[in-house]
Amino acid sequence: MVEARHNKAEAAIELEFSFEDKGYVEVTMLDENGNLAYSYHRFHSSPKRSHCIPSDQLHGQVYLLRVAFNGDTVINEVIELT
């Protein structure tokens, strides 16, 4: 399970990961033109983790967020930074 929320006060998109086991997490964000705006990938030994994406470094308004765990997409949603 993954939860994503835009925290305007902290200028960040906050991700909370809760998986059943350890594994490889991939986070990508594409802008509205399909360009890669953010990428993160790492092996997590703990099933519960958090990660922040600094939204003040993003220049667009609409992004497609994809999170994959061990190669399987677990979240694919549109994030609006308004």
ZIHU-V11670 format. One record per backbone hydrogen bond with DSSP energy under -1.0 kcal/mol. NH is the residue of the N-H (numbers start at 1). CO is the residue of the C=O. E is the energy in kcal/mol with one decimal. If there is no record, write none. Layout:
BEGIN
nh=NH co=CO e=E
nh=NH co=CO e=E
END
This chain:
BEGIN
nh=3 co=16 e=-2.0
nh=5 co=14 e=-1.8
nh=7 co=12 e=-3.2
nh=12 co=7 e=-2.0
nh=13 co=53 e=-2.8
nh=14 co=5 e=-3.0
nh=15 co=51 e=-3.2
nh=16 co=3 e=-2.3
nh=17 co=49 e=-3.2
nh=18 co=1 e=-2.5
nh=19 co=47 e=-2.9
nh=23 co=44 e=-2.1
nh=25 co=42 e=-2.9
nh=26 co=68 e=-2.6
nh=27 co=40 e=-3.5
nh=28 co=66 e=-2.5
nh=29 co=38 e=-2.3
nh=30 co=64 e=-2.1
nh=31 co=35 e=-2.7
nh=34 co=31 e=-2.2
nh=37 co=29 e=-3.3
nh=38 co=29 e=-1.5
nh=40 co=27 e=-2.4
nh=42 co=25 e=-2.1
nh=44 co=23 e=-3.4
nh=49 co=17 e=-1.8
nh=51 co=15 e=-2.3
nh=53 co=13 e=-2.5
nh=55 co=11 e=-1.1
nh=56 co=11 e=-1.0
nh=57 co=54 e=-1.2
nh=58 co=55 e=-1.2
nh=63 co=79 e=-2.5
nh=64 co=30 e=-2.6
nh=65 co=77 e=-3.3
nh=66 co=28 e=-2.8
nh=67 co=75 e=-2.4
nh=68 co=26 e=-2.6
nh=69 co=72 e=-2.6
nh=70 co=24 e=-3.1
nh=72 co=69 e=-1.8
nh=74 co=67 e=-3.1
nh=75 co=67 e=-1.6
nh=77 co=65 e=-2.1
nh=79 co=63 e=-3.2
nh=81 co=61 e=-3.3
END
